[in-house]
Amino acid sequence: VNTLIICPTRELAIQIEKQVQGFAYFVGVSSIAVYGGSGGDDFAQQKRALTQGSNIVVATPGKLISHLNLGYVKFDKVEHLILDEADRMLDMGFMDDIQKIISFLPKKRQNLMFSATMAPKIRTLANQILTNPEIINIALAKPAEGVLQAVYMTYDNQKTRLIHSLLADKPDYERILIFTSTKRKVSEIARSLQKDGFSVAGISSDLDQSAREKVLLEFKQKTIRILVATDILSRGVDIKDINLVINYDVPGDAADYVHRVGRTARASTTGVALTFVNPDDMFNFSRIEKLIETKIPQVPLPKELGESPEYKVRGNGGGGSRNYKGGGQSKRPSSNNRNSNNRNKSSNNKSNNNRKKPNSRGPKTNTQRPKDKS
């Protein structure tokens, strides 16, 4: 093994190894992707490549550790170590695994580390493995010019109905990618759309590798029109001709927004990126606008969904807020929609409650039964 590339996810490992195959085919360089979640045949193939010697190994940390622990992997000839998306690997808790893998490598080697951010923990890792490094800063790419961006200010209990409304209005969109931050929401959104007759599938780390590859293939072949995913698909997976990207919720890292919307309008094409922002996500959304240096236009909710929250950006220090009217339906829920328990509180408490930010779940509807007149 001459070169070892470590990356955080299976999908990215597969994507990198495919790119390696593309430029290495005519020069006689061999490569293998080492990742978990696959069957026994894949494990045997990985073991064979690692024992017989593959020029370039692209691996996820956990699976590579499994092979190293079995004792047949020799990395004494490694000349190049590449850590791709180092920040994401540390976020996923791979710091100890990376350090263990490095302990199997020769001291004398070339190290390359790629990271979207330079947080303190990344600097710590860099200081541990790099010696007098050359630091190259590349500005984060902004969304492509072909991406039409827009935002909906919405409560959580309006989001699913909004998705149904948007998809019903865009029957000509052949590929739609919906991002959400949790595996639970992936399942909930996919089930809801399936009940409405949409061709949809969900993908997250809950699926084993063969199931994930099957879903991706069906999406690429347009057997599936809508794919609901976590951020495992926001980086490193190349799927062409995605017409619409929907951010069901705002990513915690502003850079992830750029990666998400970058799934559409690739190779000089055009696409649409829509983001749903609830009151809890407004500050993170303001950071996205600051990062990309763009004021993303707000679109009013369909009238049948009710009122939308007002866009209020609060600083971390609690020193006031900036208000933006949200496209025609920006009023806060009226006091009539608040929990009935609030009516029993003193006027002072009511005044205090009025200064709270809107509940992200949205205004409650009146579910009281009419009095029995019999």
Secondary structure, 3 states (H helix, E strand, C coil): CCEEEECCCHHHHHHHHHHHHHHHHHHCCCEEEECCCCCHHHHHHHHHHHHHCCCEEEECHHHHHHHHHCCCCCCCCCCEEEECCHHHHHHCCCHHHHHHHHHCCCCCCEEEECCCCCCHHHHHHHHHHCCCCCCCCCCCCCCCCCEEEEEEECCHHHHHHHHHHHHHHCCCCCCEEEECCCHHHHHHHHHHHHHCCCCEEEECCCCCHHHHHHHHHHHHCCCCCEEEECHHHCCCCCCCCCCEEEECCCCCCHHHHHHHHCCCCCCCCCEEEEEEECHHHHHHHHHHHHHHCCCCCECCCCHHHCCCCCEEEECCCCCCEEEECCCCCCCCCCHHHCCHHHHHCCHHHHHHHHCCCCCCCCCCCCCCCCCCCC
